[in-house]
Amino acid sequence: MREYWFSLTGEEDLASIAKAREIGGLVSNWEEPLPSRIIFWMLECSLGASLFEKLAARKNGDKTGSLNLGNANIHILGMNGDIIGSYFLGDVTIEGFYKKGILFDLKISGILFDRLTNDSWKIWDFCKRGKIDSRNIWINFSREMKTAWLEVARVRMVENFGKLKNLESGSMFYFDGRHVVDELSFYCALGEAINGPGGYFGKGVDSFNDCLNGGFGAIRPFKLNWKINKYSNDLQWDPFCGEIGKIFKEKGIEVNYYY
């Protein structure tokens, strides 16, 4: 079992401010505008030397002189302790704390710039425990969960941007379109066709176009073999798929539909 699943670092200084076993309250609702100031807890923390020195002499729950840390990044850690995703937080402040033996619970406020919902945390739990190891895990998800899946896939891609190797132009990809029933499921399936289980290749038309410009696992032109569910309507005539088809054609992507 991993000892710590989360870490907090400064925006520029990558030295650890704190590592936590759990996080509570770091969420933004779908209805809330972004950016938004939130209050959350980092639980059972091991503190970096600088923060430890500043808090160790204080009493439990002491809020006098709240400690501002400036901008920071909250990192989600994988099974091996590597960073698998990060979220930027502005104006981070330690609002209070409680000692728990040699560990600390930290009450923190900060400005969150990305949508991070309860559904997102469910997806991150899959990721950090290494459970995204096969395609189509998302097929029975609600719209909200599919939206969270795509957002988490985007954040994971950002974390690995520059490490991902683009396949040569002219490559062929297998697109399992049997479960494509709407725009969200299309992007879930497309990300996995290009970049494997849990992969990302856009979550809307604009980001899809960005991905087609390179740097996201495929260099155009390439070929896409699109498998269609023969028991459903022929989705190549669906209005959305028609729009996507036009983009593929404009970008020189050859699409072959088959059952």
N, C-alpha and C positions, 0 to 999 in steps of 0.2 A: 504494500500500500504506500502511495506517495505521501511524504510528510507534509509538503506544502503544494497547494494547487494554484496560488495566486501570488503575484509580487507587484510592488509599487516602486517605480523609479522616477527620478527627476526627468524633466523634458530633455535636457542636454546631458546631465550627469547620469550615466547609466548605472551607477552604484546603487545597490538596493536600499530603499528607505525602509521597507518592511516586506516580509513574506508571510502569507496567511494560509491557514488550513481551510477556512471558509469565508464567504462574503455574504452579507445580507443587505437587502434594500437597494442594491445597485441596479435599478430598473427605471425605464421611462415608459409610460403608457402610449398606446397608438394615438390617443387623442391629444397628447401633450405636444406643444410646439417645441422645436429644438432651436438653439441650445436651451437647456433648462438646468437650474441648480437643484441638486439632489443631496440628500443626507443618507449615508450608508455606513455599514460596519465592516471592518476587516477583523476577523475573529481568530483567536489563538495565534497571534503574530510573533515572529522572531524579528526583532528590530535591527536595522543597520546601526553602526556605531554612533553616528551623529545624532539620530533620533533617540536612541537609547539614553545617551548622555543628557538630553534635554528633558526626558520624561521620567527617568529613573528616580530622581529626587522628589518628584511630586507625589501627592496623595491620590488614591483612587478617585476617579470622577472629577478631578480638579479641572475646572474650565477657565480659571483665571489666566488671562493672557493667552488666548487661543493661538495656536502655532500655525502660521501660514507657510506653506511649502512651495508656493508658486505653481506653475504648471507641472503636470506629471502624466505618466502613463501607467495604466493598470494592465498587467499582463496575465493571461491565462496560460497555465503550464500544463504540459502533457505528461505522459507516463514516465518519460525519462528526465523530466525537469526542464525540458526545452520550451521556449516560448512558442505557442501555437496561434496566438491572437492577442491583439492589443487595442485598447481604447484610450483616446486622449481625454484628459480631464483638465479643465482650466481652473485657476485660482483655488487650489486644493488647500484645505485648512483642517488641522486636527482640532476638533471641537471638544473632545473629551476622551478619556481612556480609563480602563480598569486593568489592574495587574492580576494575572492568574498564574501564580508561581513565578516561573522565569519567562512566561509569555504575557502578551498584552492583547486586550480587545481595544480597537481604535474606532472612535466615532469620527467620521470624516464627512466634510461637505466639499462639493466641487461642481463645476459646470460640465455637464455631459453633452457632447456634440453629436453623438451617434444614437440611433434607435436601439435600445437594449431592453427587451421585454422579458417577461417570465418564459415565453416560448423560446426566446433566444437562449436562455440559460438551460432549457431542456436539451437543445441542440448541442450547446457547449459541453454538457455532461457526456453526451455521446463521444464528442471529439476528444476530450481530455482523457477519457478512459480507453481510447483506441477502438471504439466500436463502429466507426465508419469504415468498414473494410469490404463492403459489397455495394453494388448499385441498387437503386430503386427502394432504399429504405423509406423514402419520403412518400411513396405512392398513396398511402392511406391517410396522410396528414390532412388537417383542415387547411383552409386558405391561409389562416394566420400562421400556422406552423410552417407551411411552405414558404411564406414570406420571410419568416425567421430563418429558415434553412438557407435561403438565398443570401440573406444579409450576413449570416455567419460564414458562408462560403466566400463571400467577398472579403471579409475581414481576414480570413485565413489566407486568401490569395495575396492581399496586401502585405501580410507578414512575410510571405515567401517570394515576393516580387523581386526579380533579379536573380533568384536561385533557380527559377523554373526554366527549363530548356525548351525552346521552341523546336518542334519537329520541322523537318525540311518542307518547303513549299511543295505542293503536289501530293502531300500525304493523304491517306484515306482514313476516315473515321466511321465507326459503326454507331449509329444513333438509334437507340431503342425507344421508338416513338409509340410503343403499344399502350403506354399509360399517359400519353399527352392528351389532356382534355381541355386545357386552357393555357393562357400565357404563362402562368406560374409553373405549371408542370413542364411546359416546353423548356424553360430555362433551367429547371432542375435536371432534366434529362440531357440537355445540351452540354451543361457543365461537366457532367459525368462522361459524356461521349468524348470530349476533348481532353479532360484532365483527370479522369478516373473517379472512383467513389468520393462523393462529397465535393467534387470539383466545381469550378466557377468559370463561366464564359458569358457573363452579363446577367442582369436581372430585369432589364427593360430595354427598349429599342436603343436608347442613347448609349447605355453601357455596353450593349451588344455590339454596336458599331465601333466603340472604342476597342473592344477586344479583337475585332477583325483587323485592326490596324497593327497588330503584332504585340508580342510581349506577354501573351496570356496562354501560351501553350501551342498555338497553331499559327502558321504563316500562310496567308493566302497567296495564290489560289490553292484550295484543297478540295477533296471530294468527301461528300457526306452520304453514306448509305443509310437511308431513313426507313426503318422497319415499321410498318403500319399494322394496327390491329384489324384483322380482316372482319371481325365481328362488330366493329364500330363504323361510324360514318367515315368516309374517306377524308381525312383531315387536310389533305393537300388542297382542298377546295374551301376550307374554312377561311373567313375574312382575315383573321390574324395570321394564319399560316400563309395566306396569299401575300400579305405585307412582308412577312419574313422571306418568302420566296423571291420577291422583288429585290430585297437587299442582297440575298445570296447571289442573284444574277448580276446585279450591279458590281459586286465585289469579286466576281469571277469564281464563285463557289459552285461546283457541280453537285447537284442533289439527285440521287437516284432513289425513287420510292419502290418498296417491294413489300410483299406479305410474308 
